[in-house]
Amino acid sequence: MTLLQLTGVRAAYDGVQALHGMDLAVTEGEMVALLGANGAGKTTTLRAVSGTVSVEGAVLLDGQDVTGWAAHRVARLGVGHVPEGRGTFVDLTVEENLTLGALARAKRLRGQVKEDLAAVHELFPILREFSRRQAGALSGGQQQMLAIARAILGRPRLLLVDEPSLGLAPMVTTEILRSLRVLQAEWQLAVLLAEQNARRALAVVDRAYVLESGRVVASGSAAELRENTAVQDAYLGAE
Ligand code: ATP
């Protein structure tokens, strides 16, 4: 079933158009990447979904029109957002950050926090080990794990993740992308991932959209896009 649908979505910053009519869809439980260079519109697309930029066109969640909704209302429908730059509370401990994440969950899921926290610790053991540490004292990769873990504890059905590989070593990037794949499978989660590193993203996602100047210029399964020569030339060159 379609979980998220964007139709003709346009967005602008101070009159400068950033999205020129985006069409995309994410099915329940699917992992989808938004690929493209700097400034292609990946971040703005995620913000259009989470309600953190104003848009024209239509954003549908589960068939419900949420266009123009405030971010907290969209979040309540089960949309988690891990923004670029991670957005952890650097002065709070790891444990406190995770506790805040759990506050975002629906009432009926309040009883399951302990179990979910245990599952998160199993996926990211370092967060248990460093639970009393200030988030700001963690490495970039660990902060990215914390940001994902915090969002996950809100029990979203759709997780928006913006450029998780930014500033991370290739091995850490691979680990983070794999952990998203595990979450998608084990938590029946749909993931919409903005990622400049097309090669690494296409190694883990089901499908992807390639954006250029605020438009979709190619889309397909990960395998199709890896074989697409235009995509290869533009995005799958040497690392
Ligand atoms: P990046 O990897 O740099 O985040 P992106 O693909 O996510 O790139 P967006 O951040 O969505 O792209 O940017 C799309 C366009 O909107 C770009 O032309 C960018 O310069 C512009 N833009 C983004 N944020 C703002 C802002 N806060 N104010 C003005 N223009 C912006």
py3Dmol code that shows the C-alpha trace and the ligand (Angstrom):
import py3Dmol

protein = """\
ATOM      1  CA  MET A   1       0.000   0.000   0.000  1.00  0.00           C
ATOM      2  CA  THR A   2       1.181   3.511  -0.794  1.00  0.00           C
ATOM      3  CA  LEU A   3       2.273   5.261   2.382  1.00  0.00           C
ATOM      4  CA  LEU A   4       3.580   8.510   0.971  1.00  0.00           C
ATOM      5  CA  GLN A   5       2.677  10.237  -2.258  1.00  0.00           C
ATOM      6  CA  LEU A   6       3.963  13.557  -3.544  1.00  0.00           C
ATOM      7  CA  THR A   7       2.235  15.014  -6.594  1.00  0.00           C
ATOM      8  CA  GLY A   8       3.438  18.166  -8.313  1.00  0.00           C
ATOM      9  CA  VAL A   9       5.126  19.413  -5.163  1.00  0.00           C
ATOM     10  CA  ARG A  10       6.713  22.825  -5.466  1.00  0.00           C
ATOM     11  CA  ALA A  11       8.648  24.715  -2.808  1.00  0.00           C
ATOM     12  CA  ALA A  12      10.548  27.983  -2.772  1.00  0.00           C
ATOM     13  CA  TYR A  13      12.863  29.849  -0.429  1.00  0.00           C
ATOM     14  CA  ASP A  14      12.332  33.618  -0.525  1.00  0.00           C
ATOM     15  CA  GLY A  15      10.886  33.380  -4.001  1.00  0.00           C
ATOM     16  CA  VAL A  16      13.652  31.135  -5.361  1.00  0.00           C
ATOM     17  CA  GLN A  17      12.117  27.896  -6.569  1.00  0.00           C
ATOM     18  CA  ALA A  18      13.793  24.790  -5.055  1.00  0.00           C
ATOM     19  CA  LEU A  19      11.283  22.107  -6.122  1.00  0.00           C
ATOM     20  CA  HIS A  20       9.633  22.338  -9.539  1.00  0.00           C
ATOM     21  CA  GLY A  21       6.888  19.745  -9.312  1.00  0.00           C
ATOM     22  CA  MET A  22       8.098  16.606  -7.562  1.00  0.00           C
ATOM     23  CA  ASP A  23       6.222  13.346  -8.065  1.00  0.00           C
ATOM     24  CA  LEU A  24       7.202  10.394  -5.939  1.00  0.00           C
ATOM     25  CA  ALA A  25       5.740   7.592  -3.896  1.00  0.00           C
ATOM     26  CA  VAL A  26       6.890   5.329  -1.091  1.00  0.00           C
ATOM     27  CA  THR A  27       5.137   2.065  -0.297  1.00  0.00           C
ATOM     28  CA  GLU A  28       4.715   0.796   3.263  1.00  0.00           C
ATOM     29  CA  GLY A  29       7.890  -0.818   4.510  1.00  0.00           C
ATOM     30  CA  GLU A  30       9.960   0.211   1.501  1.00  0.00           C
ATOM     31  CA  MET A  31      13.406   1.836   1.510  1.00  0.00           C
ATOM     32  CA  VAL A  32      13.793   4.550  -1.106  1.00  0.00           C
ATOM     33  CA  ALA A  33      16.688   6.911  -1.832  1.00  0.00           C
ATOM     34  CA  LEU A  34      16.704  10.450  -3.149  1.00  0.00           C
ATOM     35  CA  LEU A  35      19.923  10.877  -5.094  1.00  0.00           C
ATOM     36  CA  GLY A  36      21.452  13.955  -6.645  1.00  0.00           C
ATOM     37  CA  ALA A  37      24.172  16.553  -6.328  1.00  0.00           C
ATOM     38  CA  ASN A  38      24.372  19.392  -3.859  1.00  0.00           C
ATOM     39  CA  GLY A  39      21.370  21.650  -4.230  1.00  0.00           C
ATOM     40  CA  ALA A  40      19.323  19.167  -6.313  1.00  0.00           C
ATOM     41  CA  GLY A  41      16.440  19.401  -3.842  1.00  0.00           C
ATOM     42  CA  LYS A  42      16.846  16.295  -1.661  1.00  0.00           C
ATOM     43  CA  THR A  43      16.672  18.133   1.654  1.00  0.00           C
ATOM     44  CA  THR A  44      13.759  20.262   0.507  1.00  0.00           C
ATOM     45  CA  THR A  45      11.851  17.153  -0.567  1.00  0.00           C
ATOM     46  CA  LEU A  46      12.244  15.646   2.897  1.00  0.00           C
ATOM     47  CA  ARG A  47      11.216  18.952   4.440  1.00  0.00           C
ATOM     48  CA  ALA A  48       8.144  19.041   2.203  1.00  0.00           C
ATOM     49  CA  VAL A  49       7.113  15.715   3.728  1.00  0.00           C
ATOM     50  CA  SER A  50       7.830  16.596   7.353  1.00  0.00           C
ATOM     51  CA  GLY A  51       6.093  19.961   7.100  1.00  0.00           C
ATOM     52  CA  THR A  52       9.182  22.081   7.682  1.00  0.00           C
ATOM     53  CA  VAL A  53       8.945  24.022   4.417  1.00  0.00           C
ATOM     54  CA  SER A  54       5.779  25.369   2.866  1.00  0.00           C
ATOM     55  CA  VAL A  55       4.739  23.708  -0.352  1.00  0.00           C
ATOM     56  CA  GLU A  56       2.251  23.786  -3.190  1.00  0.00           C
ATOM     57  CA  GLY A  57       0.962  20.599  -4.787  1.00  0.00           C
ATOM     58  CA  ALA A  58      -0.127  17.582  -2.780  1.00  0.00           C
ATOM     59  CA  VAL A  59       1.516  15.562  -0.014  1.00  0.00           C
ATOM     60  CA  LEU A  60      -0.524  12.497   0.915  1.00  0.00           C
ATOM     61  CA  LEU A  61       0.197  10.196   3.845  1.00  0.00           C
ATOM     62  CA  ASP A  62      -1.877   7.036   3.826  1.00  0.00           C
ATOM     63  CA  GLY A  63      -4.156   8.786   1.392  1.00  0.00           C
ATOM     64  CA  GLN A  64      -4.701  11.707   3.765  1.00  0.00           C
ATOM     65  CA  ASP A  65      -3.873  15.146   2.404  1.00  0.00           C
ATOM     66  CA  VAL A  66      -1.311  16.648   4.810  1.00  0.00           C
ATOM     67  CA  THR A  67      -0.154  19.477   2.539  1.00  0.00           C
ATOM     68  CA  GLY A  68       0.563  22.548   4.626  1.00  0.00           C
ATOM     69  CA  TRP A  69       0.243  20.738   7.948  1.00  0.00           C
ATOM     70  CA  ALA A  70       2.467  21.879  10.811  1.00  0.00           C
ATOM     71  CA  ALA A  71       5.453  19.621  11.495  1.00  0.00           C
ATOM     72  CA  HIS A  72       4.173  18.364  14.870  1.00  0.00           C
ATOM     73  CA  ARG A  73       0.919  17.178  13.293  1.00  0.00           C
ATOM     74  CA  VAL A  74       2.759  15.317  10.538  1.00  0.00           C
ATOM     75  CA  ALA A  75       5.050  13.756  13.176  1.00  0.00           C
ATOM     76  CA  ARG A  76       1.998  12.514  15.060  1.00  0.00           C
ATOM     77  CA  LEU A  77       0.928  10.589  11.961  1.00  0.00           C
ATOM     78  CA  GLY A  78       4.128   8.578  12.253  1.00  0.00           C
ATOM     79  CA  VAL A  79       6.762  10.523  10.345  1.00  0.00           C
ATOM     80  CA  GLY A  80      10.229  10.710  11.919  1.00  0.00           C
ATOM     81  CA  HIS A  81      12.854  13.091  10.555  1.00  0.00           C
ATOM     82  CA  VAL A  82      16.609  12.828  11.041  1.00  0.00           C
ATOM     83  CA  PRO A  83      17.784  16.147   9.631  1.00  0.00           C
ATOM     84  CA  GLU A  84      21.108  16.862   7.992  1.00  0.00           C
ATOM     85  CA  GLY A  85      23.592  17.701  10.731  1.00  0.00           C
ATOM     86  CA  ARG A  86      21.821  15.125  12.923  1.00  0.00           C
ATOM     87  CA  GLY A  87      19.994  17.418  15.326  1.00  0.00           C
ATOM     88  CA  THR A  88      20.893  15.655  18.561  1.00  0.00           C
ATOM     89  CA  PHE A  89      20.858  17.706  21.767  1.00  0.00           C
ATOM     90  CA  VAL A  90      24.597  17.992  22.270  1.00  0.00           C
ATOM     91  CA  ASP A  91      24.417  19.139  25.907  1.00  0.00           C
ATOM     92  CA  LEU A  92      22.212  16.222  26.941  1.00  0.00           C
ATOM     93  CA  THR A  93      23.426  12.693  27.540  1.00  0.00           C
ATOM     94  CA  VAL A  94      22.855   9.872  25.104  1.00  0.00           C
ATOM     95  CA  GLU A  95      20.238   8.430  27.451  1.00  0.00           C
ATOM     96  CA  GLU A  96      18.403  11.758  27.711  1.00  0.00           C
ATOM     97  CA  ASN A  97      18.348  12.123  23.934  1.00  0.00           C
ATOM     98  CA  LEU A  98      16.818   8.667  23.609  1.00  0.00           C
ATOM     99  CA  THR A  99      14.244   9.393  26.299  1.00  0.00           C
ATOM    100  CA  LEU A 100      13.180  12.488  24.391  1.00  0.00           C
ATOM    101  CA  GLY A 101      12.760  10.385  21.261  1.00  0.00           C
ATOM    102  CA  ALA A 102      10.411   8.016  23.059  1.00  0.00           C
ATOM    103  CA  LEU A 103       8.202  10.942  24.116  1.00  0.00           C
ATOM    104  CA  ALA A 104       7.150  11.383  20.496  1.00  0.00           C
ATOM    105  CA  ARG A 105       5.437   7.993  20.288  1.00  0.00           C
ATOM    106  CA  ALA A 106       1.722   7.395  20.208  1.00  0.00           C
ATOM    107  CA  LYS A 107       0.020   6.714  23.577  1.00  0.00           C
ATOM    108  CA  ARG A 108      -0.813   3.113  22.746  1.00  0.00           C
ATOM    109  CA  LEU A 109       2.916   2.358  22.323  1.00  0.00           C
ATOM    110  CA  ARG A 110       4.065   3.912  25.607  1.00  0.00           C
ATOM    111  CA  GLY A 111       4.308   0.529  27.325  1.00  0.00           C
ATOM    112  CA  GLN A 112       6.872  -0.786  24.855  1.00  0.00           C
ATOM    113  CA  VAL A 113       9.639   1.739  25.403  1.00  0.00           C
ATOM    114  CA  LYS A 114      11.866  -0.609  27.411  1.00  0.00           C
ATOM    115  CA  GLU A 115      11.708  -3.346  24.777  1.00  0.00           C
ATOM    116  CA  ASP A 116      12.337  -0.893  21.970  1.00  0.00           C
ATOM    117  CA  LEU A 117      15.250   0.666  23.827  1.00  0.00           C
ATOM    118  CA  ALA A 118      16.744  -2.799  24.284  1.00  0.00           C
ATOM    119  CA  ALA A 119      16.388  -3.417  20.530  1.00  0.00           C
ATOM    120  CA  VAL A 120      18.028  -0.078  19.750  1.00  0.00           C
ATOM    121  CA  HIS A 121      20.912  -0.922  22.099  1.00  0.00           C
ATOM    122  CA  GLU A 122      21.322  -4.247  20.375  1.00  0.00           C
ATOM    123  CA  LEU A 123      21.604  -2.528  17.005  1.00  0.00           C
ATOM    124  CA  PHE A 124      23.882   0.247  18.300  1.00  0.00           C
ATOM    125  CA  PRO A 125      25.734  -1.213  21.345  1.00  0.00           C
ATOM    126  CA  ILE A 126      27.881   1.911  21.579  1.00  0.00           C
ATOM    127  CA  LEU A 127      24.813   3.894  22.679  1.00  0.00           C
ATOM    128  CA  ARG A 128      24.436   1.657  25.717  1.00  0.00           C
ATOM    129  CA  GLU A 129      28.116   1.859  26.506  1.00  0.00           C
ATOM    130  CA  PHE A 130      28.099   5.664  26.260  1.00  0.00           C
ATOM    131  CA  SER A 131      24.627   6.243  27.696  1.00  0.00           C
ATOM    132  CA  ARG A 132      25.890   8.733  30.319  1.00  0.00           C
ATOM    133  CA  ARG A 133      28.072  10.644  27.881  1.00  0.00           C
ATOM    134  CA  GLN A 134      27.085  13.999  26.479  1.00  0.00           C
ATOM    135  CA  ALA A 135      25.915  13.612  22.893  1.00  0.00           C
ATOM    136  CA  GLY A 136      28.333  16.355  21.852  1.00  0.00           C
ATOM    137  CA  ALA A 137      31.269  14.222  22.984  1.00  0.00           C
ATOM    138  CA  LEU A 138      30.413  11.410  20.530  1.00  0.00           C
ATOM    139  CA  SER A 139      32.104  10.932  17.172  1.00  0.00           C
ATOM    140  CA  GLY A 140      30.209  11.944  14.019  1.00  0.00           C
ATOM    141  CA  GLY A 141      29.186   8.358  13.295  1.00  0.00           C
ATOM    142  CA  GLN A 142      28.029   7.779  16.850  1.00  0.00           C
ATOM    143  CA  GLN A 143      25.994  10.990  16.764  1.00  0.00           C
ATOM    144  CA  GLN A 144      24.383   9.816  13.541  1.00  0.00           C
ATOM    145  CA  MET A 145      23.482   6.523  15.223  1.00  0.00           C
ATOM    146  CA  LEU A 146      22.037   8.454  18.157  1.00  0.00           C
ATOM    147  CA  ALA A 147      19.970  10.661  15.861  1.00  0.00           C
ATOM    148  CA  ILE A 148      18.562   7.609  14.079  1.00  0.00           C
ATOM    149  CA  ALA A 149      17.950   5.790  17.372  1.00  0.00           C
ATOM    150  CA  ARG A 150      16.155   8.786  18.814  1.00  0.00           C
ATOM    151  CA  ALA A 151      13.895   9.090  15.784  1.00  0.00           C
ATOM    152  CA  ILE A 152      13.192   5.341  15.814  1.00  0.00           C
ATOM    153  CA  LEU A 153      12.102   5.446  19.455  1.00  0.00           C
ATOM    154  CA  GLY A 154       9.276   7.714  18.337  1.00  0.00           C
ATOM    155  CA  ARG A 155       8.022   4.576  16.520  1.00  0.00           C
ATOM    156  CA  PRO A 156       7.539   6.209  13.112  1.00  0.00           C
ATOM    157  CA  ARG A 157       6.109   4.348  10.131  1.00  0.00           C
ATOM    158  CA  LEU A 158       8.109   6.515   7.781  1.00  0.00           C
ATOM    159  CA  LEU A 159      11.614   7.669   8.617  1.00  0.00           C
ATOM    160  CA  LEU A 160      13.145  10.560   6.678  1.00  0.00           C
ATOM    161  CA  VAL A 161      16.935  10.524   6.862  1.00  0.00           C
ATOM    162  CA  ASP A 162      18.948  13.377   5.410  1.00  0.00           C
ATOM    163  CA  GLU A 163      22.479  12.715   4.193  1.00  0.00           C
ATOM    164  CA  PRO A 164      23.572  10.385   7.013  1.00  0.00           C
ATOM    165  CA  SER A 165      26.988   9.868   5.414  1.00  0.00           C
ATOM    166  CA  LEU A 166      27.941  13.545   5.608  1.00  0.00           C
ATOM    167  CA  GLY A 167      31.465  13.846   6.983  1.00  0.00           C
ATOM    168  CA  LEU A 168      31.738  10.154   7.836  1.00  0.00           C
ATOM    169  CA  ALA A 169      34.421   7.663   6.826  1.00  0.00           C
ATOM    170  CA  PRO A 170      33.287   5.146   4.159  1.00  0.00           C
ATOM    171  CA  MET A 171      33.219   2.238   6.612  1.00  0.00           C
ATOM    172  CA  VAL A 172      31.073   4.151   9.069  1.00  0.00           C
ATOM    173  CA  THR A 173      28.747   5.190   6.245  1.00  0.00           C
ATOM    174  CA  THR A 174      28.301   1.571   5.238  1.00  0.00           C
ATOM    175  CA  GLU A 175      27.520   0.629   8.839  1.00  0.00           C
ATOM    176  CA  ILE A 176      24.915   3.393   9.158  1.00  0.00           C
ATOM    177  CA  LEU A 177      23.209   2.535   5.864  1.00  0.00           C
ATOM    178  CA  ARG A 178      23.140  -1.153   6.811  1.00  0.00           C
ATOM    179  CA  SER A 179      21.595  -0.320  10.164  1.00  0.00           C
ATOM    180  CA  LEU A 180      18.833   1.601   8.368  1.00  0.00           C
ATOM    181  CA  ARG A 181      18.194  -1.490   6.291  1.00  0.00           C
ATOM    182  CA  VAL A 182      17.955  -3.615   9.439  1.00  0.00           C
ATOM    183  CA  LEU A 183      15.516  -1.155  11.001  1.00  0.00           C
ATOM    184  CA  GLN A 184      13.421  -1.124   7.852  1.00  0.00           C
ATOM    185  CA  ALA A 185      13.141  -4.906   7.917  1.00  0.00           C
ATOM    186  CA  GLU A 186      12.762  -5.473  11.645  1.00  0.00           C
ATOM    187  CA  TRP A 187      10.551  -2.521  12.528  1.00  0.00           C
ATOM    188  CA  GLN A 188       8.423  -2.677   9.351  1.00  0.00           C
ATOM    189  CA  LEU A 189       9.519   0.837   8.614  1.00  0.00           C
ATOM    190  CA  ALA A 190       9.503   2.796   5.380  1.00  0.00           C
ATOM    191  CA  VAL A 191      12.664   4.858   4.883  1.00  0.00           C
ATOM    192  CA  LEU A 192      13.167   7.832   2.582  1.00  0.00           C
ATOM    193  CA  LEU A 193      16.874   8.525   2.482  1.00  0.00           C
ATOM    194  CA  ALA A 194      18.545  11.589   0.933  1.00  0.00           C
ATOM    195  CA  GLU A 195      22.054  10.645  -0.059  1.00  0.00           C
ATOM    196  CA  GLN A 196      24.706  12.183  -2.278  1.00  0.00           C
ATOM    197  CA  ASN A 197      26.697   8.977  -2.336  1.00  0.00           C
ATOM    198  CA  ALA A 198      24.645   7.150  -4.967  1.00  0.00           C
ATOM    199  CA  ARG A 199      26.790   4.051  -5.066  1.00  0.00           C
ATOM    200  CA  ARG A 200      26.456   3.367  -1.355  1.00  0.00           C
ATOM    201  CA  ALA A 201      22.768   4.246  -1.278  1.00  0.00           C
ATOM    202  CA  LEU A 202      21.972   1.965  -4.245  1.00  0.00           C
ATOM    203  CA  ALA A 203      23.667  -0.896  -2.406  1.00  0.00           C
ATOM    204  CA  VAL A 204      20.985  -0.876   0.299  1.00  0.00           C
ATOM    205  CA  VAL A 205      17.725   0.658  -0.971  1.00  0.00           C
ATOM    206  CA  ASP A 206      14.871  -0.962  -2.912  1.00  0.00           C
ATOM    207  CA  ARG A 207      14.277   1.969  -5.251  1.00  0.00           C
ATOM    208  CA  ALA A 208      15.575   5.467  -5.881  1.00  0.00           C
ATOM    209  CA  TYR A 209      14.737   8.787  -7.483  1.00  0.00           C
ATOM    210  CA  VAL A 210      17.442  10.894  -9.066  1.00  0.00           C
ATOM    211  CA  LEU A 211      16.890  14.639  -8.655  1.00  0.00           C
ATOM    212  CA  GLU A 212      18.328  17.505 -10.635  1.00  0.00           C
ATOM    213  CA  SER A 213      17.401  21.141 -10.060  1.00  0.00           C
ATOM    214  CA  GLY A 214      14.287  20.279  -8.086  1.00  0.00           C
ATOM    215  CA  ARG A 215      12.936  17.666 -10.514  1.00  0.00           C
ATOM    216  CA  VAL A 216      12.981  13.880 -10.818  1.00  0.00           C
ATOM    217  CA  VAL A 217      15.150  13.003 -13.834  1.00  0.00           C
ATOM    218  CA  ALA A 218      15.316   9.229 -13.342  1.00  0.00           C
ATOM    219  CA  SER A 219      13.774   6.614 -11.107  1.00  0.00           C
ATOM    220  CA  GLY A 220      13.642   2.862 -10.771  1.00  0.00           C
ATOM    221  CA  SER A 221      14.742  -0.100  -8.742  1.00  0.00           C
ATOM    222  CA  ALA A 222      18.242   0.034  -7.288  1.00  0.00           C
ATOM    223  CA  ALA A 223      19.349  -2.593  -9.817  1.00  0.00           C
ATOM    224  CA  GLU A 224      17.898  -0.648 -12.777  1.00  0.00           C
ATOM    225  CA  LEU A 225      19.596   2.561 -11.720  1.00  0.00           C
ATOM    226  CA  ARG A 226      22.941   0.841 -11.215  1.00  0.00           C
ATOM    227  CA  GLU A 227      22.674  -0.347 -14.837  1.00  0.00           C
ATOM    228  CA  ASN A 228      21.494   3.015 -16.184  1.00  0.00           C
ATOM    229  CA  THR A 229      24.403   4.516 -18.132  1.00  0.00           C
ATOM    230  CA  ALA A 230      23.313   8.135 -17.624  1.00  0.00           C
ATOM    231  CA  VAL A 231      23.162   7.519 -13.873  1.00  0.00           C
ATOM    232  CA  GLN A 232      26.488   5.722 -13.984  1.00  0.00           C
ATOM    233  CA  ASP A 233      28.160   8.604 -15.805  1.00  0.00           C
ATOM    234  CA  ALA A 234      26.727  11.295 -13.567  1.00  0.00           C
ATOM    235  CA  TYR A 235      26.654   9.641 -10.163  1.00  0.00           C
ATOM    236  CA  LEU A 236      28.516   6.356 -10.050  1.00  0.00           C
ATOM    237  CA  GLY A 237      31.993   7.483 -11.010  1.00  0.00           C
ATOM    238  CA  ALA A 238      35.066   6.801  -8.929  1.00  0.00           C
ATOM    239  CA  GLU A 239      34.569   7.469  -5.235  1.00  0.00           C
TER     240      GLU A 239
END
"""
ligand_1 = """\
31
ATP
P 22.372 19.469 -0.110
O 23.082 18.191 -0.313
O 23.262 20.666 -0.251
O 21.515 19.519 1.118
P 19.967 19.131 -1.578
O 19.869 18.248 -2.763
O 19.453 18.601 -0.297
O 21.440 19.597 -1.395
P 18.334 21.413 -1.100
O 19.032 21.706 0.186
O 16.982 20.873 -1.038
O 19.219 20.450 -1.976
O 18.360 22.743 -1.977
C 17.595 22.953 -3.132
C 17.765 24.406 -3.581
O 17.223 25.288 -2.602
C 19.208 24.834 -3.770
O 19.266 25.677 -4.870
C 19.516 25.584 -2.497
O 20.491 26.577 -2.732
C 18.184 26.200 -2.132
N 18.011 26.343 -0.671
C 18.038 25.338 0.225
N 17.826 25.777 1.474
C 17.671 27.118 1.377
C 17.409 28.172 2.322
N 17.243 27.915 3.609
N 17.311 29.432 1.831
C 17.452 29.687 0.517
N 17.690 28.749 -0.417
C 17.796 27.488 -0.008
"""
view = py3Dmol.view(width=600, height=400)
view.addModel(protein, "pdb")
view.setStyle({"model": 0}, {"cartoon": {"style": "trace"}})
view.addModel(ligand_1, "xyz")
view.setStyle({"model": 1}, {"stick": {}})
view.zoomTo()
view.show()
